[in-house]
Amino acid sequence: MSWLYGYLYKEAPKRSPLLLTAQKALQEKHLPFFDLYAGGSSNTLFWFEFSDTELLVVLGMPVICEMASCRYPSISDWQNCLKDPDRFLRLDGHFAILHYKQGTLSCYNDSLGKRTLYFRESDTGIFFCSDLSLLKAQGSTEIDYYKYGALWHAMYPPTQGGYAPLSDTYYKGVLSLGTGAKACYHPGQDKLKISNRPFEPSPQALDSIQILESYCLLPAKTGKRIGIGLSGGMDIRPLLAIYLKAGIPLTVYNYGNTDNYDYQIAAAMARKFSLPFVHIKYSDTQGDWDQVLAFCRDRGAVFNPLHSANLAYYPIIKQQTDAYVSGYFGEVFRFRMMVANLKSALSTRILDYHDIGAYLFREPPNFFVPEARRLMHKGFWDHLRAAAAQMPSAQEMLNPYWMHLFVIRYWFRTLQAVNYPSIDHSVMNILPWVQASMFSQHWQLGFLNQLNEGLHRKIIKTRYPALEEFPLSATDLCAPYRTRQLALKLKTWVYYKKNPRLRDLRTHDFLVKHKANILDLIGSSLARDDASLDQPKVHRIVNEFYKDSPNQQDAMVCLLAYLLGK
């Protein structure tokens, strides 16, 4: 991963070393009122010194998208951006950019907010950094429960289904770049100023397939070895079709158990197309307690500790590939069958924040004291109201599109932003469809077209129709390729009503495996001295779970995500 941190002094500095990471900095800059350290992966760290007092640092992998074709920026592109800073905000990809010149600090990020910078300002200066772990090392992470409520009522229990209306941090006195943001400070200015732009769909219709192909093939054009996460489902298949059509050498990876249709279909496709096939078992990525701690430390009080398996998953792949492409393509271009979207599609009245709230609002397990719960509840509704106020009129687009625009605006900030830096050796290529220019075409494709997976199936039919020979899987289920998403989801729902989900079993096993560590955590000062926690409720939840109460499983996961993440 690439990283940066530093300090901008407002007055004559009394310097002390800012050593926040054991990793050696690849680049440093020390000026009378400015210190900067940067390091990590040279693939996603770009450093340009234009004079003794001017430098530009880029984290991530920005892309220039012109019509339906994309490319990486050249040195002349960066020079043009400095002449016209608005160009920074027109870049695609994922990035956080810092520009310093003669006391003036300017920072930018991408329009989906996939990378960010954190800022903590005092009367004497501004501390800035790229990663949550660096912010925590600087000691600036006291939770603001009013801001935290936007996450708590939308994200917990911590799953992949929440969309919290928050474009800021949930830490006291800490600001961050939101989406399409600019932060600026110049000498004589009172405070750092941050402006954010919510993602807006483009009114211009372009060739969605050509855009996707351009992003998928971009890493191969620079000589990177491509790996692809292959399942038996639909989401990855259009991306695989693009690579097979182009004749790109691939190594394919499958993750999970071998006793299901997902593995069987993926392995069959690999054999059919002579693709090197690597299967990674769950047991290969099950880490110890220290791995869980590292995962939550770097991601904050949002992520489910069970997802720490990813820390072992990606290094295995990194040994053999330079760019890893994963699926979830259906998140946007197969219109997701969320209850809120269907409800809004049938609604005839004008939508407002209450409609989003009806979908997002949850009552997570109750282990906070009343005052903290009151602040979180108020913070959620206030942030939701403010987010809805930035939405266009519901009369300007079909109702389900209105709801979907909200989802797209906040999905990355709540689920992906802090996760991206940790795997950014290939993040641009992990999800090549996760680009603003690609998302902007969502509204051009039509509601029914998306319900029927129109773009998915068109890519497969026109680029590599041999993929139509293989059935679709939903892990433990199988259906003919012609099966549409609604029918497959219904079949999946019926199946899992009768059979325990593997995910639930893994959660239980995780909590049992780490019982001793969890009990130590509950008895430690981290939990005991937290004034926001209702201690009797916390202990009751833990005791009941370990006395074989499955009803407390979600509460246990929420408690761990909060304690370890904060």
N, C-alpha and C positions, 0 to 999 in steps of 0.2 A: 504494500500500500504506500501511497505517497502522502506526505503530511507537511504542514508548515505551522509555525507559531512565532510570535514575536511581541514587541511592545513599541508603541508610538508614544514618545514623551511629550507632554505639553509644556514642560518647564525643564530647566537644566537638570539632567538625570543624576541620581545617585545610584549608579549601576551596581547590580548584583547579578551573578550568572543565572540565566534562565535555563536550567537543565531539567527538562520535563520528560525526557525519554532516554532510554538506554541506547537507542539506535543512534549511530553517528550521522550527523548532518552531512548531506552531500554538498550543500551550499550554505554559506552564511554571508550576511551583510551587516556591517556595523557603521552607522553614521552618527553624528552628534546627537540627534534626537530620534534615532530609529535603530532597532535591532530586529533581525529576522533570521530564522533557522528553517531549513527545508531539507527533507530527505525522503527515504523510502524507495519506491520503484522508479527507476529512471524512465520507464515506459509511460508513466503518467505524471511526470514532473518536468516542466519546461521552464528554464530560467534564462532571461534575456536582460543584460545590462547595456543600456543605451548610452549611459554616461556615468560619471562618478556618483551622481545624485539621482539617477533615474533607473528603475528596474521594473520588470514585469515578470511575475511568477504565475504559472498556470498549473493547477492540479486537475487531474482527470484526463479526459480525451475529447476535446471540442471537435466539432465537425461543422463544415460549411455545407449547407444544403441549398443548391441552386436549382429551382424548379423540381425535377424528380431525380436529380443526381447529387451525390454527396462526395466530399473529399476532406482530407485533413488540411488544416491551415498551414501556410508557408510563412517564412519570416516576413515577407512583404505584406501578407494578410494581417499579421500582428501590428506592423507599422501603420497600416491603414486604420486599424481599430483605434490606435492611439490618437490619430488625427481626428477620428469621428467616433467617440466612445459609444454612441448608440449601436455601433456594429457589434459590440460585445453582446448586447442583448438580443441580437439576431442570430447568434451562433446556436447550433443544435448540439446533441451529444450530452455529455455530463461534465461539468467543470465548476471550479471556483477559481476566480482570477483576482490577483492582488497587484495593484499598480501604485508605486510610490515615486513621487517626484518633488524634491525640494520642500519637504514638510507636508505635502498633501497626500493623503491616503485615499484610494478609490478601490472598491471591491465589487465584483459582479459574480452572478451564478446563472445557471441555465433556467429556462422558462418553466421547467417542471420541478425545479428545486431538488434535483437528485444529488447535488453536492451543496455544501453550505460552509459558512465560516461563522464561528462564535465570537462574540465581542463582550468584554466586561470593561466598563469605563469608570474611571475615578477622576478626581480633580487633577491628578498629576499625569494621567495618561490613559491609553487604551491598550489592554491586552487582547490579542486576537489569536485564534487557532482554528485548525481544520477538523479536529476529531474530538469526540466526547471524552476519550481517555486523557487527552491533553488538558482539556478543561477541568476534569476531575483532579488531575495531578497538580493543577494550579490552585485547587481548593475553592472552586467557585460553583458549587452545585447544591445549594440549599433549595429544596423544592418549594415552589409557589403553588399552593393548593388551589387557588383560584384558576390559574392557568392550567394546572394539571387536570382539572375537571374535564376539559375538552377531550383529553385522552381517556380518562377513567370511564366515562359514560359511553364512549364510542368503541373503545378497544378491548375492554375486559369482559369476560376472560380473554386473554391475549391469543387471538387466532389470526387467520388471514382474512377476516371478514370486516374489519373496521375501517372507518374513514373519518378520522377526527378532524374537526374544523379548526385547525391550529397551524399558523404559519410562523410561530415563534417558538422559543424554547419554553420549558416549564420550570426554569430555574430563576430564582430571584436575582435581579440585576444583570441578567445575561440576555443579550439580543442575538439574533442570527439572521442570515439572509434567508428570505422566504422563497418565492418563485419569481424568476425573472427580475431579481433584486439588484439594487445598487446601494452601496454604503459609501459615504463620503465624509471626510474630515479634512479641513485645511486650517492653517495657523490663524488664530483669532476667532475661530468658530467656537461657540459655546459647547455644543454636543455633537457627537456622531449622528449623522442623519441617514436613515435607512428607508428606502422606498421599495415596495413590492408591486408586481403586476400579476394579477390572477391570469392563469392560462386562458386564452381565448381561441375558439376554433377558427380556422382560416376559411373565408368565404370562397376561396379559389379552389376549384376542383382539379386535382392532378391525378396521375396514374398511380394508384395505391400500390399495385404490384411492382411497378418500376421503382418506386421509392423503397419498398421493402427489399427488393433485390439489390439495390445500390448499397443499402446499409449492411445486408448479410455478406456481400462479396467484398466490401471495403477492406477488412482485415486480410483476406487472401491476396488482395492486390499488393499488399506490403510484405508478402512472404511469410505470414504467420501460419503456424500449424493449427488447423481447425479441429476442435472436438465438439461433439453435439450430444446433448442429453436426450437419449432416445427412449420413449415410452410407447405403449400401444395406443395411446389416445390420439385425439385430433390435433391438439394445440401445436405439437412439434412438427407435424407432418408437412404443412406448407413450407416451413423453413428447410426441412430435409429435401423437399422437392426442388427447391431453388439450388441447393448445393449439388444434388445429383445431376440436374440439368446442365449446370456449369462445369461438371466434371472435376469438382474440387476434391482432393484427397481428404478423407475424414476418418477420425476414430470416434466410435460411438460408445456412449456410457449409459448404463442402466443402473438405477439405484433402488434398493429395497430388497424384498424377499423374492425367491425364485418359484414359489408355489402359487403363482397367480397368472392371470391372462396378460397383465401388463408386461411381465418379463417374457412370457412365451412369444407374444407378438413382436416385441422389440427384437428378440433373438432371431426370429424367423426373417424379419426384414433385413437384419444385418447379414444373415447367410445368403439371402436372395441377391443382395447387391454387393456382396464380397467386401463388406465393411469390417475392419477390425473392431471386435466387440469386447468391452470391458464391463463386467458386472461388479458393483460395489455393494456388499451386504450391509445391512444395518449394523451388524456386529463389528464391521470394519471401522465404523465411525463413532461407536459409543465411547465417549470420553469419560475421564474421571471428574471429580468435583472441581479441580483447578481449572479444567476446560470450561465448565459451566460458569465459574466466577469470571473468567476472562471474557466470555461471550457477553454476559450481562453488563460487565463493567464498560465495555466498548459501545454498547447499544442503548443503555439507559433503561428506565422503568417502563418499557413498552413490550419488549420481546419475551416470548415464552422461553424459559431456560431449556426446554426440550430441543429447541432449534439449534442448540450448541453443537449438535452433530455436524452442522455445516462447516465448522472449523476444521474438521478432519476430512470432510468430503472434497472440498476444493483443492487442498494441497495434493491429494492423490491424483487429481486430474491435471493439475499444473505441471507435474513432472513430464507429461507427455504432450501437452498442448500449449500454444501461446494464446489462443482465443477460444473460449468455451461458449457455445450457444445453447441456451435453454429455451423452454417453451413458454407456457402460459399465454400463448398468443390469443386465446379466447377472451382474455380479460377485457379487451376492447372490441375487437373485430368479429367476435361472435357475441352478440349482445347478451350480456350476462342475465340469467334468469333470476334476478333478485326480486324479492317481494315488493320492495319499494318501487322498482322500475315498472313492474306490472301494474301496481296500484296507480302509479302516476299516469300510465298509458290509458287507463280507463277513467281517469279523473277529468271532469269537465270544468272544474273551477280553477281559478288561478292558484298556482302553487306558491307556497311561502316556506319559511323555515320550519313551521310545524310539520309539514309533510316530510322533510328530511329528518326531523326529530323523531317522528313516528317510526322511522326505520332505524335510526342510530341509537335512540335512547335505550339504555339498559340499566338495570339495577344490579350492579356487580355485588359480589359477597360483601357483607357489611362487617368490616373489622376496623373502621375508622371511628374516632370520637365524633360526636354530633357537629361540633364546630367545623372540623375538617370536611365532613360530608356536606355541610351547608355551603361552604366555599366552592367545593368541587361541582356541586349541582348548579350553583349560580354561574360559575365560570363556563360550564358546558353550554348553558342556554344563551349566555351573552356572546360567546364566540360563534355559536351556531347562527344567532340572529345577525351578527356582523358579516358572516360568510355569505348568508343568503342575500343580504343587502347588496353584495357585489355581483350577484347573478343577474343575467339579463332577464327581461320580462319573459314569463312563461309563454306569452303569446307570440314570441319571436321564434320559437322552435317547438317541435312536438314535445309533449310533456315528458315522455321517457328520455328524450335527449337532454332536457333540462336537468333531470335527475342525474343522468350519466355525466354531464359536464361537471356537476358538483363532485361526483366520485373521482373523476380524473384529476380535478384540481387538488384534492387532498389525499389521494391514495399514496403518492410518493413521499409526501412530508411525514406521514404517520407510519408507513410500513417500510419504506426503502431508504430514506435519506441517510440514516446512520449506519445502515448495513452496507451501502455501496462502497465507501472508502476501504472497507476491510477486504474486499475482493476485487479491487479496481485494477489488478494486473490485467484483467480482461473484461472489466465491467461493461465497456462499450459493446462488447461482443457477446456477453452472456444473454442479454435480451435485446437483440438488434432492432426489434420493433418498438422498443420503449424510447421513442424520440418524438419531440413536439411536432415535427413536420409530418410524421406518420399519423400521430393522433389527430392532427388537424383534418385528416380525410375521413374520420369516423362518421361525420354528419352527412357526408356525400353519398353514403352507400345504401341508405334506406333501412327502416326498422325491420320489415319482413325479410329483407335480404340478410340481415345480421342474425335474425332468429333462426334462419335456415343455413347458417354458416356459409353464406354466399361467397365471401372472399376466400375463405379456407379452401372450399371445394373448387373454386375457379383456378386458384394457383396450382392445385394438384392436377386438375384436368388438363391445363394448358402447359404445365412445366414437366410433370412426371406422372402420367396417368397410371403407371404400373403400381403406384402406391394405393390405388383403389382396390387392388386385389386382396388387401389385408383388412380383416375386421377391426373394429374399434374396441378398446378396452377402457374400463373404468376401474382399474386395479383388479378387483376380484370378479368383475363381470365382463361379459363379452357380447357384442352385437354386430350384425352385418354393417359394412361400410355405409350402406344407404340410410342407416338409422340416423334420424335427426336428433339434435341436442335435447329437445324437450322430452322425447320418448326415452332417451338414455338416462336422463336425470330421474324420470319417474321410475324406471327400472332400478336404478341405483338406490333411490329412497326406499322402495319396497324391500330390496335385499337387505339393506342395513337396518331396517326396522326389526328384522328377524335375526340378524347376525351382528355380534359386537364388532365395532370398527377397530381395525388394527391400531389406529391412532390413539384410541382410548386405552387399549391394553398397554401400549408403550408408555403412556402417561402414568398409569398405575405402577408399572415396573420401575420407571424412573424414580418416582417418589419413594417406593419401598427400598430400592437399591441405595439411595442416598439418605436414608432415615437418620443415621447418626449425625451426618453433616447438617441436616435440616434442624434437628433438635438442638444442636450446638448453636446454629444461627438464631433460633427463636430465643435461646437463653443468653445470647450475646448482647453487648451494649448497643449494637446496631438496631436491634429490635426493642430491647428493654428501655432504651432512653429516647425512643421516638414518641414525642408527645402527641402525635396525630393518631397513634394506634390505640385502640381499645384493648388493653392487655388481656382482660378476662376472655373476651371474644376470640382473640388470637389463640390463646391456649386451648380454648374449647374446640376450635376448628381442628387444630393439630391433634389433640387427644382423640377426638371422634374419628378422624380419618384413620389413625393407626389402630383404632379399635374396630376397623373394618366397616367404615361408613362411606360408601361410594358417593353419597350426596355432597361430601365435602371436597371432592377431587378438584373441581373448578376453583374453589376457595383457596386450596393449597397452591395451585399454580399461580393464581393472582397474587397471593401473599409473597411467594418466592420472586415473581417478576418485579414486584414493587421493591422488596427489601434489597435484592441483589442489584437491581437496575439503578436504584437511586444513588 
